[in-house]
Amino acid sequence: MNRMLHYCHYLDKKSVAYLSDALIRHYVNNPGYTEIVVVCMGTNRYSGDSLGPMVGSQLLQQLKGQRHVHIYGTLDNPVHALNMQKTLSHISQKHSRAYVIAVDACLGQFYKIGTLQVVEEPLQPGVSLDKQLPPIGHVHIKGIINNYGPLNHKVLEHTSLTFVQEMSGVVSRILVRAVQEILPKLADEVPLDNGSAATREREPRLWQSIIPRRQG
């Protein structure tokens, strides 16, 4: 099955509306979740890999007080390769009916630098660095922050911090707009002890998205 990909340069004036609409449509086509979780991947050690934590820190402030929205991955508490599995296990236990949006930086072709992508499938983190990590979420946003090459760690270290900060601001606006539209569409919470087995079986399961599948 072909993945659905929506993309726009972060400086394009229509990027916020276009990409947030893509997220909203994806949720509408896959309803039934009771809360929203945003997982912002990355680390504050390298400027190029700090896009996710920057977005997470901004969302934490901009969506403060929204009890049905949970942010994981900030500059103070990043989610990265070393703690990702623990974080995903926590999310699976605490937010089993959450609609999960992942955010990450990535490397790409030179002429695509600055492009933001909404991809209607789980995020495969660490691909640019040849890391084997479990997929995250039901949909994800990627920002192409620099050129893919033989020394990707060095590329991440020498990416402009100002550029990443500007891009993170746009990604945050995309997510805030999408979340505000999705919140009224969330399903009502049903206590597990009152629901039938058949009802519980129909509920979306986060682990189906975050646990890696074996490749045949």
TAWO-V417786 format. One record per pair of residues at least 6 apart in sequence whose ideal C-beta (glycine too) atoms are under 7 Angstrom apart, sorted by the first residue. I is the first residue (numbers start at 1). J is the second residue. D is the distance in whole Angstrom. If there is no record, write none. Layout:
BEGIN
i = [I | I]
j = [J | J]
d = [D | D]
END
This chain:
BEGIN
i = [3 | 3 | 3 | 4 | 5 | 5 | 6 | 6 | 6 | 6 | 7 | 7 | 7 | 8 | 8 | 8 | 8 | 8 | 9 | 9 | 9 | 10 | 10 | 10 | 10 | 11 | 15 | 15 | 16 | 16 | 16 | 16 | 19 | 19 | 19 | 20 | 20 | 20 | 22 | 23 | 23 | 23 | 23 | 24 | 24 | 24 | 26 | 26 | 27 | 27 | 27 | 28 | 30 | 31 | 31 | 32 | 32 | 32 | 33 | 33 | 33 | 33 | 33 | 33 | 34 | 34 | 34 | 34 | 35 | 35 | 35 | 35 | 35 | 35 | 36 | 36 | 36 | 36 | 36 | 36 | 37 | 37 | 37 | 37 | 37 | 37 | 38 | 38 | 38 | 38 | 38 | 39 | 39 | 39 | 39 | 39 | 39 | 39 | 40 | 40 | 40 | 40 | 40 | 40 | 40 | 40 | 41 | 41 | 41 | 41 | 41 | 41 | 41 | 41 | 42 | 42 | 42 | 42 | 42 | 42 | 42 | 42 | 42 | 42 | 43 | 43 | 43 | 43 | 43 | 44 | 44 | 44 | 44 | 46 | 46 | 47 | 47 | 47 | 48 | 48 | 48 | 48 | 48 | 48 | 48 | 48 | 49 | 49 | 50 | 51 | 51 | 51 | 51 | 51 | 51 | 52 | 52 | 52 | 52 | 53 | 53 | 53 | 53 | 54 | 54 | 54 | 54 | 55 | 55 | 55 | 55 | 56 | 56 | 56 | 57 | 57 | 58 | 58 | 59 | 59 | 59 | 60 | 60 | 62 | 62 | 63 | 63 | 63 | 63 | 68 | 68 | 69 | 70 | 72 | 72 | 72 | 73 | 79 | 81 | 81 | 81 | 84 | 85 | 88 | 88 | 88 | 91 | 91 | 92 | 92 | 92 | 95 | 96 | 96 | 97 | 97 | 98 | 99 | 100 | 100 | 100 | 100 | 100 | 101 | 101 | 101 | 101 | 101 | 102 | 102 | 102 | 102 | 103 | 103 | 103 | 104 | 104 | 104 | 104 | 105 | 105 | 106 | 106 | 106 | 107 | 107 | 107 | 107 | 107 | 107 | 107 | 108 | 108 | 109 | 110 | 112 | 113 | 113 | 113 | 114 | 115 | 116 | 116 | 116 | 116 | 117 | 117 | 118 | 118 | 119 | 119 | 119 | 120 | 122 | 122 | 122 | 122 | 122 | 122 | 123 | 123 | 123 | 123 | 124 | 125 | 125 | 126 | 128 | 128 | 129 | 129 | 134 | 134 | 134 | 135 | 135 | 135 | 136 | 137 | 138 | 141 | 141 | 143 | 143 | 145 | 145 | 145 | 146 | 146 | 147 | 149 | 190 | 192]
j = [119 | 120 | 121 | 120 | 117 | 119 | 19 | 22 | 117 | 118 | 115 | 116 | 117 | 14 | 15 | 18 | 19 | 116 | 15 | 114 | 115 | 114 | 116 | 167 | 170 | 114 | 116 | 170 | 170 | 173 | 174 | 177 | 116 | 118 | 174 | 174 | 177 | 178 | 118 | 101 | 118 | 139 | 178 | 178 | 181 | 182 | 120 | 139 | 99 | 182 | 185 | 185 | 138 | 185 | 187 | 187 | 203 | 204 | 97 | 98 | 99 | 186 | 187 | 204 | 97 | 186 | 187 | 189 | 68 | 70 | 95 | 97 | 98 | 186 | 68 | 69 | 98 | 99 | 179 | 182 | 70 | 72 | 91 | 95 | 98 | 100 | 59 | 71 | 101 | 103 | 175 | 72 | 73 | 79 | 100 | 102 | 136 | 137 | 52 | 53 | 55 | 56 | 72 | 73 | 79 | 103 | 52 | 73 | 79 | 80 | 102 | 103 | 104 | 125 | 49 | 50 | 51 | 52 | 53 | 73 | 78 | 80 | 104 | 105 | 49 | 50 | 53 | 78 | 80 | 50 | 53 | 75 | 78 | 156 | 157 | 159 | 161 | 164 | 105 | 145 | 146 | 155 | 156 | 157 | 159 | 164 | 105 | 156 | 164 | 105 | 143 | 145 | 164 | 167 | 168 | 73 | 103 | 104 | 105 | 73 | 74 | 75 | 78 | 75 | 164 | 165 | 168 | 103 | 168 | 171 | 172 | 71 | 73 | 74 | 74 | 75 | 168 | 172 | 71 | 172 | 175 | 71 | 74 | 172 | 176 | 69 | 71 | 176 | 179 | 183 | 186 | 179 | 95 | 79 | 87 | 91 | 79 | 87 | 126 | 131 | 133 | 133 | 134 | 134 | 136 | 210 | 98 | 206 | 206 | 207 | 210 | 206 | 205 | 206 | 203 | 204 | 206 | 138 | 136 | 137 | 138 | 206 | 209 | 137 | 139 | 140 | 141 | 175 | 123 | 136 | 137 | 140 | 140 | 141 | 171 | 123 | 125 | 140 | 142 | 143 | 145 | 128 | 142 | 144 | 128 | 144 | 146 | 147 | 148 | 152 | 155 | 144 | 148 | 148 | 147 | 144 | 144 | 146 | 147 | 144 | 144 | 141 | 143 | 170 | 171 | 141 | 142 | 139 | 141 | 139 | 140 | 142 | 139 | 135 | 136 | 137 | 138 | 140 | 209 | 135 | 136 | 137 | 140 | 135 | 133 | 136 | 133 | 148 | 152 | 152 | 153 | 210 | 211 | 212 | 209 | 210 | 212 | 210 | 209 | 209 | 171 | 174 | 167 | 171 | 159 | 164 | 167 | 155 | 159 | 155 | 155 | 199 | 200]
d = [6 | 6 | 5 | 4 | 6 | 5 | 6 | 4 | 7 | 4 | 5 | 7 | 5 | 7 | 4 | 5 | 6 | 6 | 7 | 5 | 6 | 5 | 5 | 5 | 4 | 7 | 6 | 6 | 6 | 5 | 5 | 6 | 6 | 5 | 5 | 5 | 4 | 4 | 4 | 7 | 6 | 7 | 4 | 5 | 5 | 6 | 5 | 5 | 6 | 5 | 7 | 7 | 7 | 7 | 7 | 5 | 7 | 5 | 6 | 6 | 4 | 6 | 6 | 6 | 4 | 6 | 5 | 5 | 4 | 7 | 6 | 7 | 5 | 7 | 6 | 5 | 6 | 5 | 6 | 6 | 5 | 7 | 6 | 5 | 4 | 5 | 6 | 5 | 5 | 7 | 6 | 5 | 6 | 6 | 6 | 5 | 5 | 6 | 4 | 6 | 5 | 3 | 7 | 3 | 7 | 4 | 4 | 6 | 6 | 7 | 6 | 7 | 4 | 5 | 5 | 6 | 6 | 3 | 5 | 7 | 6 | 7 | 6 | 6 | 5 | 7 | 7 | 5 | 5 | 5 | 6 | 5 | 6 | 4 | 5 | 5 | 4 | 6 | 6 | 5 | 6 | 6 | 4 | 7 | 3 | 7 | 6 | 5 | 6 | 4 | 5 | 6 | 5 | 6 | 6 | 5 | 5 | 5 | 6 | 6 | 6 | 5 | 5 | 7 | 7 | 6 | 4 | 5 | 5 | 5 | 5 | 5 | 4 | 4 | 4 | 5 | 7 | 4 | 5 | 6 | 6 | 5 | 6 | 6 | 5 | 5 | 7 | 7 | 6 | 6 | 6 | 6 | 6 | 5 | 6 | 7 | 4 | 5 | 6 | 6 | 6 | 6 | 7 | 7 | 7 | 5 | 7 | 7 | 5 | 5 | 6 | 7 | 7 | 5 | 6 | 6 | 6 | 6 | 7 | 4 | 5 | 6 | 6 | 6 | 6 | 7 | 7 | 7 | 4 | 4 | 4 | 4 | 7 | 5 | 6 | 6 | 6 | 7 | 6 | 5 | 5 | 6 | 5 | 6 | 4 | 7 | 6 | 6 | 4 | 6 | 6 | 4 | 6 | 7 | 5 | 5 | 5 | 6 | 6 | 7 | 5 | 7 | 5 | 7 | 7 | 7 | 5 | 7 | 6 | 7 | 5 | 7 | 5 | 4 | 6 | 5 | 7 | 7 | 5 | 6 | 5 | 6 | 4 | 5 | 5 | 6 | 4 | 6 | 5 | 6 | 7 | 6 | 6 | 4 | 7 | 7 | 6 | 6 | 6 | 5 | 6 | 7 | 5 | 6 | 5 | 6 | 7 | 5 | 5 | 7 | 6 | 7 | 7]
END
